[in-house]
Amino acid sequence: MSSDTAFRLLLRNIDFYNSRFMVERFLDKLIAWSKRLKRSYLAWRVKLKIQRNGPESPRAQDLDIYSTPSFGDLVSTWGEQTAWKEIEYLLVNCKGKVLDMACGTCVIFPKLSKFEYCDLYGCDISRYLIERAVQAGLPSSKLTACDATKTPYGDDFFDHAYSIGSLEHFTEEGISAFLNESRRIARYSTFHQIPVSRSNRDEGWIKLGQSYFNNSVDWWLNKFKAVYPKVYILDSEWEDPISVGKWFVCFKSEGNGWKN
């Protein structure tokens, strides 16, 4: 083969790979655009369904839904691919007693049990959800049906505590009480996963399947900083058409309760 022929073949191959690269880039952009379009459409549909309570905070948390089988099924699956994986990363280097506040049916406990240094507990206001957890084989001695703002535990009884997709369902007064209670009963750190508004505006108390606050990062950060001296914000993979997930990682002391 002459050098001229080899050079033409090389150019042809370069053109082929460049063309394939351009097609792949086009398809990537098309997929990203279609995802944005779908999210915008779903957000529009969701906003049509939203019922707003107005500028004032609700006077009471909606509790009836927590005693229904359909809700028990929902809270047993919703965080499998997102927040439930993320709490593993946050707990992997922790040790001592760990409380899941508003634990639901505790379906994540079997996965977390691999952390031999963590002694897991759970509490939830719904006796029905706690009973489902016990029926699934979890020890009743580690589970408590109680209000997360007024738990029966002593000061610093736990080393760490966490909540996932729960805090946003409390009233403003309840949020402050919840955080103060988590600070009282957990010696070192607490981790809280919540939705914040995708618009990063304070959209207030909204009603869909459940009622909750869909507010900005700053709104939530002020709530946490009123209770904890050190607060860090991490992204969560969880999202929906009008919200994105955030973790608020809170420390109340210089020690961290981690394994040495």
N, C-alpha and C positions, 0 to 999 in steps of 0.2 A: 504494500500500500504506500502510495506516495505521500509525502508530507502535506501536499495540498489537499488530498482527499481526507487525510486524518484531521486536518484543521477544520474542514467543512463539517465532518461528523461531530467534532467537538462543539462547534457552534450550534449544530442542530440539537445536540443534547442540552446545551445551555438554554436554548430557546424553549425546549420541552419542559425543563425543570422550572424556568421562570414562569412559563404559562401555568403550570400546575400550582406553583406558589401563589400566583395571582388569583387563580380560581379558589384556592383554599382560603385566602384572605377575604375574598368576596363572600364566600359561604359563611365564614366566621362573623362578618359584619351583618349578613342577612339574618343569622341566628340571633345575634345580640339585638338587632332591631326588632325582630318578632317577639323576643322576650319582653322588651320594653313596651311594645304595643299591647301585649297580653296583660302586663302588669297595670298599664294605664286603664285598659278596659275593665279589669277586675276592680281596680280602685274606684272607678266611676260607678260600677254596680254596687259596691259596698257602701259608698257614700250616699247612694239613693236610699239605702236601708237604714242608715244610722238615725237613731232618735237622740236628740240632744236634750240635756236637762237644763241648759242655760248656763250662765256664768258661775252659779254657786255650786259648791261641792255637795255631793249627795249626803243625806243625813244618816243613811244606813247602808251597809253592804248587802247585796243580793245573795241570800244564802240558800233559798229553796232548791236551786239547780243542783247543788252539791249532793243531794240525796237521791238522785235519779240514776237508774242503771245506764242510760245513754251517756250521761256525763262520766260515770265511772269507766265506761269503755273508752271514751275520748281521752281522759287523762292517763289512760294506760298505754297510749300509743303516740301522742302528739310530738314528743321530743326525741324520738328514737334516733333520727339522723342529724340532730343539731345539738340542742342544749344538754341532752343526757350524755352525749359524748364529751362535751366541753367540761362538764363538772368532773369527769374523770381526770382531766388534765389539771384541774385546780386542786384536786384532793390527792394526787399521786404522791406528793411529798409531805403530806400532813400526817399527824399521829394524834392519838387520843380519842376522846368522845366527840362524835360529830352528829349534829341534829339537822334533819331535813324539816324545815318549817313549812307547814302546809304541804305535807308529803303526799296527799292523795292516797293512791293504792300502793305506793312504794315499789312499783315495778322495777325501778332502777337499782334497788338494793342488791339483788343477786350479782349484778355486774360490779357494783362497788365493793362487794365482799372480798374481792381479790386483794384489796389493800389491807394486808394483815395488821397494819399499825392503827387502822381506824375502827372504832367501835361505834356502829351506826344506830341511831335512834330516829324516830319520826313522830311528828304531831300534826294533827289536822282538826279543824273545827267540825268536820263531818264524821259522825260516828259510823255512818254507813260505809264510807270509804275506808276507815280504819278496820271495820269488820271484814271488808273484802280483802284487805291486806293480810289479816290473820287467817282467813279461809284459804289464802294462797300459800300458807305455810310459814309466814313470818312470825317471829316470837312476839306474843302479846305484851310481854314484859318490857319490850323496847318501844312500844307504840302507845301514844296517848291521844285521846279525843279531847281537845281543848282549844280555846281561842288563842291564836298565836300572839295576841297583844297582852295576854294575861296567862302565862304558862305556870305550871306548878313547880317548875325547876328552881333550884337555888342559884345564887350568884355564882358565876363562873363554873357552873356544873359541867358545861361542855368546853372543849378546846376550840372547836370551830362549829359554825352553823351555815346553812345555805338555804336559799329559796329559789324556785324556778317557776316563772310565769305565774306568780301569785300576788306579789305586792301591789301591782297595778289595780287589783280588784278591791282594794281597801279604800275607805274614805280618806280625806286628807288627815283628819285626826287619827284615823286608824293606821295610816302609813307612819306617822311620827311615833305612835305607840308601838307598832311592830318593830321599828328600827331601834327604839330605846330598849325594848325587851330583848332583841337579839344581842345588843351590846351588853346588857346585864348578864345574860346567861352564857355567853361565849367568851372565853378568856382571851383569845388571840385575834381571830379573824372571822369575817362572815362574807359570803359570796351571794349576790342577788342578781338573777337574770330577769330582765323585764323588757317589754316593748317600749320603744320611744317613737314618736311620730316621724314618718318618713320625710315629711315637710320640714321637720325640726321646728315646728311652731307648736304653741300650746293649744291643742285642739279640744282640751277639756274632757269631761266625763261623757262617754258615748255608750250607746247600747247597741249591741249586735246579739250574738248568742248569749254572751255575758256582758255585764257592765264593767267598764274599766276606764282609767285615765290614759289618754293617748297624747302625751305632752313631750316637750323638747328635752334634750339632754341636760341643758342648764337647769330646767325646772326640777328634774330629778336630782341633779348633783347638789343643788341647794338643800334638798331634803336630807340627803346623806351627810353632807358636811355639817349640818346642824347637830348631828349625833356623833360622827366619827372624825377624829383628827386627820386620818389618812384615808383617802379614797382614790382608787384608780379605776379607769374605765377601759374595758376591753370589748372588742366587737364579738358578737355572736353570729353564727351562721343562720339562725332562725330569722324568718321574715314573712310578712304577708303584704297584701297590696297597699296598706296604709301605714305600716309600721316596720321597723327593723329592730333586731335584738341587740341589747347591750348587757354586759356584766359589770356590776359595780362591786369592786373588791375592796373591802373595808378592814382596816386594822385599828385596834384601840390601844395597843401597847407596843413597846419596842421589840419584845420577843415575838416569834412567829409560830411557835408550836410545831415546827417542821422537824423531820428526822435529821439527825446529825450524821 
